[in-house]
Amino acid sequence: MPGFELFGKEEKDAINEVLDNGGVLLKHGFDQKRKGMFKVSEFEKEFAKKFNVKFSHAVSSGTAALHCALVGLNVKPGDEVITQSHTFVATVEAILLAGATSVITEVDKSLNMDPEDLERKITSKTKVIIPVHMAGVPAKMDEIMAIAKRNNLKVLEDSAQLLGGTYKGKYLGTISDVGIFSFDYAKALTTGEGGMITTNDEEIYRKAREFSDHGHEQNPNFPRGEDTRRIWGTTYRMMELQGALGIAQFKKLDFILERQKENKKRIKEGIKNVSGIEFREIPDEEGDTGDTLIFFLENREKASKFAKLLSEQGLGTKNLPDAINWHFAGTWSHIFQDVSLWPKSEELLRRAIALPIMVKMEDEQINKIIKTVREISEKI
């Protein structure tokens, strides 16, 4: 977190390659002018190969990926889709865009979906479960997938914040029926804005792809202007410049993950014996991408004071607590009539501190974070 730290010659060359070879920015069409260059399609193929899935489809944002995936799963008005209280608001917005009803679970100390509460929230109208792998840590996928199987439900993994993470050796976003990723400016891999859908189900893939492209089936027997269609859709296409950026950034992903994990480990080791803090539960340590280091204070008052003292030392937090209002359903009164339904989640989130982990952290910065956390802990 985030890929923009590594912007360099590779990204500039990738963009210039598109502009210098016909300058076609659309994913489709203008075949003669584009000189055989299809960057978005190339990005999709590399993504599918890396994560060992049959199908990857690039779109304009992570939110678009969620919306398209829900369409691919045939979610319709009257259906219920279950997701968790701790997520970015986009997860719920996509459910609303699909015309379905959002049902929200509590989170546990992993700050991801609480499987016990998930089971309680299932009704005869439930169609899809969306676990969200928040801040680089995988959800408890074994339990969630088992619950889904018992109830004959589909699962959509929201992996917007966990590109390259794994759970028991399997890449997240590929364990369930369909997964999505985000490439916005603050993500580990960035194309400015952008998203990806992954699945091994051809019908989910085709329907999601068609919806993102005004219903185009991309029928090989017809030119694009005479293409066939079976559903209506909208425009969620990724453009060629984003595809070119994605390819350049994708080559750096393993390095990004390696450095994040290393930096997080060093900071965590440096503060593990600090009294008064409790680390977030991590269901699979090996699968953690190192995006964020989260710990709990005794109560929300101490957490608020802790964050304030961090800020005074020039150190920020990541979403908790600085942007909790965009990442907790209990603050979304513009969506839900009753925002007091998730007391367990609120208690955990309000006393959480999230430290962002960067790729280019120097020794001096890491040592400052460790020293500052220890000093603040002694004060409060």
N, C-alpha and C positions, 0 to 999 in steps of 0.2 A: 504494500500500500504506500503510494500509488505508482502506476506505470509512468506517469509524467516525469518522475524523478530521473528516468533514463532516456528521455527524449534526446536524440542526437542525430548524427549524420544518416543513420539507417532510415529513420522516419522521414527525413527531408528527401533523401534519394527515392524512397518509395512513392512519395507524393509526386515528385518531379517526373518519375517514370510514367505515371498515368498522364500527366499534363503534356509530356513530350511525345507521347505516342497516341495522338488523336484526341486526347483530352475528353474522352467520353466518361461522364460521371455517373451515368445510370448503369445499373446492374445488367439490364437487358437491352438488346437492340443495337443499331448502328454498327453492325458486324464488320463492314468493310472499313469504316473509319477507325475502329478501335484496335486494329492490327493484331487480332487474336488475344487481346488482353482482357481477362475477366477476373479482377482482383477479389471481388466478394466471393465468387464461386471457388476460387483458389483458397481463400481463407476458410470457407466452410469445409472443404475437403481436408485441409490440414488439421482443423479442429476435430473432425470426426475420427481421423486417424489417431491423433494423440490420445483421445479419450475412449477409443475403442467402441464407438457407436456406429450404427448403420447410417444415421441421418443427422446432419446439422444444418440449421437454417438461420442465417443472419438477418437481423431486423434493425430498426432505427433506435431502439432503446430496450432496457430491461423490462420496462412497463409494457411495451409493445409485445415483447416475448411472452410475458405472462398472459396478456389478452389473447394472443394467437394460440397459445398452448391450451387455454381453456376452451376456445372454439374447436381446436383439434380434438378435445375430449368430449365434445358435444354438450357442453354446459349451456343450459337454457334458462329463461325465466321460470321460476318455480323451484329450481334446484337450490340446494344449500351446498356451499363450499366452506370447509373448515380450515381456518388458519390460526395463527397464534397472535397473542396480544403484543409481543415485542417483535416488530418488523417495521420496515419503512412503509409509509402510508400507501405506496404504489401497489403493494400486494392486495390490499382491500379495494383500491380503486379499480384494479383489473377485474376483480370479481364483480364489482358493480357495472363495469363496462360490458361484461358478458351477460348482464341482466339477472344474475343470481343473487342470492342472499348470503351475506357473510356471517359465519358463526365463528366466534373467537374463543380459543382455549387460553388457559393460564400457561405460563412458562415455569420451569423448575430452575434449579441452580445452575444448569447449563445455559440458562437464558434462552433456551429453545423450547419447542413444543413439549408440554408435559403429557406423556402418553396416557397417564391415568385420567386426566381431564379430557383428553381427546375421546376416549372411549365413552365418557359420560355425555359428550356433546353430539354423538351420532344419532340421527333420527331416520325415519323412512324417506325423508327428502334429501338426505346427504348423498352427494354424487362424487365429490372429489375432496381429497385432503391435501393441503399445501403446507408441509413443514418448511420452515425457513432456517437455513444455516447461517446464523447471525454472527457477524464480526469474526469470521474465520474459523468458527468451531462447528463441527458437524452435529446435527440432531441425532437422536437415538433411533436410527433407521430400522434396526432389527425389530424393535417393539412397534414402531409405526407401521411398517410393512405387514407385520403379523396381524395387527388390528384391521388394516385395510383388507387383507385377504379374507379374514373371518367374516367381514361385512360386505364383501364383493364391491369394494370401492377402488377408484383410481387414485393414484398419488402423483402429484406434481411437485418436484423439488424446486424451491426458490433458492438457487445458489448464487444470487446476485453478488453476495459478499464473500464468496468462497471458491473462487476459480482455482482449480488445481488441488483442492482438498480431497481427502479420502475418508472412507469409513470401512474399517476392517479390510483394507486392501483394495477396495473398489472406489473409483472416482465418483465423487458426489455430483449429482446431476445426471447420473447414468444408472442409478440403483432402481429408480421407480419407473413409472410408465413414460414420463417425460420430465425433462429438466430445463431450467433456464439460467442464463448468466447475463450480467450487466457489464458494459465497458464504458461507463461514464467517466468523467474526468478524474474522479477520486478512486477509481478501482485499480486493482493490481495490473490489469491490462486495460489500456484506455484507447478508444477511438474517438474521444471527445464525448460523443453519445453513441450508443449502440447496444445490441444485445444478441444473444444466440439461443436457439432452441435445440435440444438434443433428444433423440428418441430412437428406439429400435423398432418402433411400430410405423409401418409405412403409411397407413391411413391417417394416423395422427399427424405425421409429417406433411403429407400432401394437403390435408385440410388447413393446417396452420399456415403453410406456404401460400396456398391459394388465397386465404383470407388477407394475408399481408400484402397482396398484389392485385387488389380489385377483383379477385376471383379467377385470375389467369391460371389455367391448368398447365401451362407450358407444354402443350401438346406438340410432340415432335413432328406430327403430320401436317401442321398448319403454321404459316408465318404468324408472328406475334399479333399483327393487326387483325387476323382472322381466328385467333386462339379460341378454344372452347372454354366453357365455364359451367359450373353446376351450383355455385353459391355466390352471393355477393360478398364484397369485402371492403377493404380500405387501403390506404397507402402507409405501410410500415416498412418500406424497403430501406435497406442499408445502401449507401452510395459507394462508388468505387474508391474514392479517397479514404473513406473509413476502412474499407477492405484492405487497402494498401497499408494503412497504419496498423491494422490488426495483424497482418502478416509479419511486419517488422517487429512489433511488440511481442508477438507470440514466441519468437525466437529467444526472447529474454526471460520468458516465464520461469523456467527452472532456476535461473540465477536469482530472480526476484524472490521466489519461495525459499530458496536456500538462505539468502541473507535475512529475510524476515524472521524465519525460524531461529536462526542463530542470534539475532539481536534480541528477540523476545526471551529466549532462554537465558541470555546474560542478565537481562533486567530482572527476570523472575528469580533467578538464583541470588541476585543482589538484595532482594527484599523479602525472601521467603521466610526469614526468621523475625520479621517485623511484627510486633504485637499489635493486636487490634484490627488486623486485616485478614480476610478469608478469600482465597482465590476461587474464581468461577470453576464450576465442575466442567470437565472436558471428557465427553464420552469415549473419545479415541485420541489419545495424545499424538499418535503418529499422523493422524489425519488433519490436525490443526495447521493452518497455513501461516500462523504467526502474525496475522493482520493486526491484532489488538490484544493487549493484556488487561484483563478486567478483574477487579477484586472488590469485595464488599467491606463496608465499614459497619460499625455496630448499629447505627441508625441513620436516618436521612439527614438529621441536623449535622452530624459529624461529616457525612459525605459532602454536604453543601459547603461546609467550612473548608474541608480538604480541597475541593475543587477551586475555591476562592484563593486559597494559599498557593496552590499550584500555579494559577494564573498570575499571581503577583510575582512569581519567580520566572515568568515567561514560558511556562509549560501549559499546553492545552490538553483538553480531553477530546474523545471522539464519540459523539452522540450521547454518551452518559457521563455527566448530566447535561452537557451543553445543548444538545439537540433532542432531548427526550420527547419533546412535544411532537416531533415528526416520526418518532419511533416507538410510540406506545399508544395503543388503542384507547386507553383510559383518558386520553386528552382530546380525542376526536369527536367532540360534541357536534361538529358539522356533519358527521356520518351516523353516529349512534345516539339514540335517545337517552340511554342510560350508560354512563361511562364509569359507573362504580362497580361493574360486574367482575373485575379481575383484581381483587385485593391482594392475593398472593403475589401476582406479578408486580403490582405497584410497590409492595413492600420491598421486593428484591431490587427492582430497577431504581428506586429512589435512594437506595443506599449503595449504589454501584458507582465505581470510578473506572472509566475506560481510558487507558493510555494508548495512543496511536503508535504503531511500530512502523518505522520508515526503513526503506532499503539502504539509503545512504547515511546511516547513523555512524558518526565517528565515535571513537573511544571517549572523547571529552563529553559529548552529549549523553551517551549511555551512563557514564559516571555521574553526570549532573542529575539525571533522572533518579538514579538509585539514591544518591545523597539527599536529594530534596524530599523524596518519599519517606525516607527514614527520619529526617528532621521534622517533617510535618506530623508524622505519626506520633512522635514524642510530644509535640506541642498539644495535640488534641486527645 
